[in-house]
Amino acid sequence: MKRGRKLSERVFFAIQKLGMLRAGDRVGVAVSGGADSVSLLLLLLELREQLGIVLSVVHFNPKLRGKASEGDEQFVAKLAAKHRLAFEVERTDVAAIAKRQKTNLEDAGRRARYEFFATLVESGHLDKVAVAHSADDQAETVLAHILRGTGLTGLGGIHPVAGHVVRPLLQVRRAELRTYLRARKQTWREDASNRDTTKMRARIRKTLLPLLEKQFQHAVVRHLSTLADLAREDEAFLDAVTEERFIRLVDKKAAAACISVEHLVGATTGMGSEMNVAEKNKQSGSRALSTRMIRRIVREVKPRSGQLSAEHVETILELAERGRNGKSLSLPGGVEVRREQGSLFFCAKRNIGGTKKDHSPAEFEYRIEKVSRTTDIRVPQLGCVFRLRVIDWPAKRVETSDIEKVLDRDALRFPLVLRNWRPGDKLHPVGHSGAHKLKRLLNKKRVGRWERDGWPVLTSGGALAWARGFPVATEFAVGERTAAAVVIAEEEIP
């Protein structure tokens, strides 16, 4: 982006380049009263007709600074009225939230603020919310992440577009915005808390960045901003590769997921110092994807918030590469991972009253008094729907590719019961010489202890007629005299 351009032209270019806004969008401008957000409002007012958007002003009052917070709200309300814009305000006691959630004020305030924005969008009031983060904010964020310790994700810093939130000023310096306001004789509010150098962010802003600019690299802010752009590009590519692998390699059922050790760590297992450069590079790339796969799987199954650290990921890789079957690990967010039969099983722990409990089988039992043309049984414990469909037999036999899931309707005795398997259950599958304990059949099929959690079966008159993954029981199988059949299908709950 050429620096010689007029500021509003540069902002317009940034919006167009990333497709932040479309004609007809209802855009709420998040205005705190500070110079950056007031500048954003005036710039979008300049570009309103060119972009074809409808503007309003949104303000979040965290009630942290007493009269100063009230003064900020009044200032923003007058600014909105001056430009004849709708004004939305949310007043939240952030200090009370932080105390209740045992978190710091900054985190609590940020979450509450973005929840307010999300509510406005979800309720249909707005399509997008424009936030005034600048290039300086980006540089400060990247530096903060580096100092705390980060990977590629942290280097990406603040995203220009994050769902319904857009940030058109990420390539604009803070000083430029103040010059812009002074030229228009527009005042703004100063937040004294931004100068509190007991906070790391303020120290970076007031001390570290000026020192780097003066004594090391005058273009440090621009270079950090470019680093963030490049990191996000690489991150997006790796995320796409990870998602493709997740869809292809992970077996997901409700609050559980399974991946084979071979698919997770591949050829990296057992490689030693004898590797050549090409092999080591391949291992490094595979390991990078392995760590991302682990984070993706945990994110999919965890029932509550929790931060997975680099140490947690490394421990899971150790379990995959050298752990013994049956060993398990507890992870943040209420997740447990266990190695079974050459695979890793990730499962959400069940909680009672918020207290962690040992893993226990998913228990369910649903009575089916009759089967009409189509009968659906939702099983939230497994995250799936079982569909029982009556068809003519053998007239529609060609429509049924999986004969193992077809029962003779007239052989069934109602009520049927769809439930989880239990110790002692026996099944006599078609093609077998006799009945076998289901536990033995699952072991022969190499279904691990965790994978068989909540394994569904269908009983008729107390006898097992069907169990997932096996042929139907001999006494309920279709035959030459079958007139109508019941087909069993299993689908994930959307």
ZISULKA-V122234 format. One record per backbone hydrogen bond with DSSP energy under -1.0 kcal/mol. CO is the residue of the C=O (numbers start at 1). NH is the residue of the N-H. E is the energy in kcal/mol with one decimal. If there is no record, write none. Layout:
CO | NH | E
CO | NH | E
//
This chain:
2 | 5 | -1.0
6 | 10 | -2.1
7 | 11 | -2.3
8 | 12 | -2.2
9 | 13 | -2.5
10 | 14 | -2.2
11 | 15 | -2.3
12 | 16 | -2.5
13 | 17 | -2.9
14 | 18 | -1.7
15 | 20 | -2.1
22 | 25 | -2.3
25 | 54 | -2.7
26 | 127 | -3.0
26 | 128 | -1.9
27 | 56 | -1.8
28 | 130 | -2.5
29 | 58 | -2.4
33 | 189 | -3.6
34 | 38 | -2.2
35 | 39 | -2.4
36 | 40 | -2.2
37 | 41 | -1.9
38 | 42 | -2.1
39 | 43 | -2.7
40 | 44 | -2.4
41 | 45 | -2.0
42 | 46 | -2.0
43 | 47 | -1.7
47 | 51 | -2.8
48 | 52 | -1.8
48 | 53 | -1.5
52 | 24 | -3.8
54 | 27 | -3.2
56 | 29 | -2.9
57 | 88 | -2.9
58 | 31 | -2.5
59 | 90 | -2.0
61 | 92 | -2.5
62 | 94 | -1.6
65 | 68 | -1.9
66 | 70 | -1.6
67 | 71 | -2.6
68 | 72 | -2.1
69 | 73 | -2.0
70 | 74 | -2.3
71 | 75 | -2.3
72 | 76 | -2.4
73 | 77 | -2.5
74 | 78 | -2.2
75 | 79 | -1.9
76 | 80 | -2.5
77 | 81 | -2.2
78 | 82 | -2.5
79 | 83 | -1.4
80 | 85 | -2.8
81 | 84 | -1.4
86 | 57 | -3.1
88 | 59 | -2.6
90 | 61 | -3.3
92 | 94 | -1.7
93 | 97 | -1.7
94 | 98 | -2.9
95 | 99 | -2.1
96 | 100 | -2.4
97 | 101 | -2.8
98 | 103 | -2.1
104 | 108 | -2.3
105 | 109 | -2.9
106 | 110 | -2.2
107 | 111 | -2.4
108 | 112 | -2.3
109 | 113 | -2.4
110 | 114 | -2.3
111 | 115 | -2.0
112 | 116 | -1.8
113 | 117 | -1.9
114 | 118 | -2.4
115 | 119 | -2.2
116 | 120 | -1.8
117 | 121 | -1.8
118 | 122 | -3.1
119 | 123 | -2.1
120 | 125 | -1.4
120 | 126 | -1.5
121 | 124 | -1.4
128 | 28 | -2.7
129 | 166 | -2.5
130 | 30 | -2.7
134 | 138 | -1.9
135 | 139 | -2.4
136 | 140 | -2.6
137 | 141 | -2.3
138 | 142 | -2.5
139 | 143 | -2.4
140 | 144 | -2.5
141 | 145 | -2.4
142 | 146 | -2.3
143 | 147 | -2.7
144 | 148 | -1.9
145 | 149 | -1.4
151 | 155 | -1.8
152 | 156 | -1.1
154 | 157 | -1.5
160 | 167 | -2.3
162 | 165 | -1.9
164 | 129 | -2.6
165 | 162 | -2.9
166 | 131 | -2.9
169 | 172 | -2.1
172 | 135 | -2.8
173 | 177 | -1.3
174 | 178 | -1.6
175 | 179 | -2.1
176 | 180 | -2.3
177 | 181 | -2.0
178 | 182 | -2.4
179 | 183 | -2.1
181 | 186 | -2.5
182 | 185 | -1.3
191 | 194 | -1.8
192 | 195 | -1.8
193 | 196 | -1.5
195 | 197 | -1.2
196 | 199 | -1.8
199 | 203 | -1.8
200 | 204 | -2.3
201 | 205 | -2.1
202 | 206 | -2.9
203 | 207 | -2.3
203 | 208 | -1.9
204 | 209 | -2.8
207 | 211 | -1.7
208 | 212 | -2.6
209 | 213 | -2.7
210 | 214 | -2.2
211 | 215 | -2.8
212 | 216 | -1.8
212 | 217 | -3.2
217 | 220 | -1.7
219 | 223 | -2.5
220 | 224 | -2.6
221 | 225 | -2.1
222 | 226 | -2.3
223 | 227 | -2.4
224 | 228 | -2.1
225 | 229 | -2.0
226 | 230 | -2.5
227 | 231 | -2.6
228 | 232 | -2.2
229 | 233 | -1.8
230 | 234 | -2.2
231 | 235 | -2.6
232 | 236 | -2.5
233 | 237 | -1.8
234 | 238 | -2.5
235 | 239 | -2.6
236 | 240 | -2.0
237 | 241 | -2.1
238 | 242 | -2.6
239 | 243 | -2.6
240 | 244 | -2.0
241 | 245 | -2.1
242 | 246 | -2.7
243 | 247 | -2.5
244 | 248 | -1.9
245 | 249 | -3.0
246 | 250 | -2.0
251 | 258 | -2.1
253 | 256 | -1.1
255 | 348 | -2.5
256 | 253 | -2.4
257 | 346 | -3.3
258 | 251 | -2.8
259 | 344 | -3.0
260 | 264 | -2.0
261 | 265 | -2.9
262 | 266 | -1.5
265 | 268 | -2.1
266 | 269 | -1.2
268 | 271 | -1.5
272 | 275 | -1.4
276 | 280 | -2.3
277 | 281 | -2.5
278 | 282 | -2.2
279 | 283 | -2.6
280 | 284 | -2.5
281 | 285 | -2.3
282 | 286 | -2.5
283 | 287 | -2.8
284 | 288 | -1.9
285 | 289 | -1.8
286 | 290 | -2.4
287 | 291 | -2.5
288 | 292 | -1.5
289 | 293 | -2.6
290 | 294 | -2.2
291 | 295 | -2.0
292 | 296 | -2.5
293 | 297 | -2.6
294 | 298 | -2.6
295 | 299 | -2.3
296 | 300 | -1.5
297 | 301 | -1.6
298 | 302 | -2.3
309 | 313 | -2.0
310 | 314 | -2.3
311 | 315 | -2.1
312 | 316 | -2.0
313 | 317 | -2.2
314 | 318 | -2.1
315 | 319 | -2.1
316 | 320 | -2.2
317 | 321 | -2.8
318 | 322 | -3.0
319 | 323 | -1.1
324 | 327 | -1.8
327 | 339 | -2.4
329 | 337 | -2.4
331 | 335 | -1.3
333 | 304 | -1.3
334 | 349 | -3.0
335 | 331 | -3.4
336 | 347 | -2.9
337 | 329 | -2.6
338 | 345 | -3.1
339 | 326 | -3.7
340 | 343 | -1.9
342 | 261 | -2.6
343 | 340 | -2.8
344 | 259 | -2.0
345 | 338 | -2.3
346 | 257 | -2.6
347 | 336 | -2.8
350 | 357 | -1.1
352 | 355 | -1.5
355 | 352 | -1.5
364 | 420 | -1.5
366 | 418 | -2.9
368 | 416 | -2.4
373 | 390 | -1.9
375 | 388 | -3.2
377 | 386 | -2.7
379 | 382 | -1.6
379 | 383 | -1.1
379 | 384 | -1.6
383 | 493 | -2.5
384 | 379 | -3.0
385 | 491 | -2.6
386 | 377 | -2.6
387 | 489 | -2.1
388 | 375 | -2.8
389 | 487 | -3.0
391 | 485 | -2.8
392 | 396 | -1.4
394 | 397 | -2.1
396 | 399 | -1.4
397 | 400 | -1.7
402 | 405 | -1.8
403 | 406 | -1.5
405 | 488 | -2.5
407 | 486 | -2.8
408 | 411 | -1.0
409 | 412 | -1.1
416 | 368 | -3.0
417 | 459 | -2.7
418 | 366 | -2.8
419 | 457 | -2.7
422 | 425 | -2.3
425 | 438 | -3.0
427 | 436 | -2.4
428 | 474 | -2.9
429 | 432 | -2.1
436 | 427 | -2.7
437 | 441 | -1.9
438 | 442 | -2.7
439 | 443 | -2.1
440 | 444 | -2.5
441 | 445 | -1.7
442 | 447 | -2.8
443 | 446 | -1.5
448 | 452 | -2.0
450 | 453 | -1.4
452 | 455 | -2.4
455 | 421 | -2.3
456 | 468 | -2.1
457 | 419 | -2.2
458 | 465 | -3.1
458 | 466 | -1.6
459 | 417 | -1.9
460 | 463 | -1.7
463 | 460 | -2.9
465 | 473 | -2.7
466 | 458 | -2.8
467 | 470 | -2.0
472 | 430 | -2.1
473 | 476 | -1.7
474 | 477 | -1.3
476 | 408 | -3.0
479 | 482 | -1.3
483 | 393 | -2.6
484 | 409 | -1.9
485 | 391 | -2.6
486 | 407 | -2.7
487 | 389 | -2.2
489 | 387 | -3.1
491 | 385 | -3.7
//
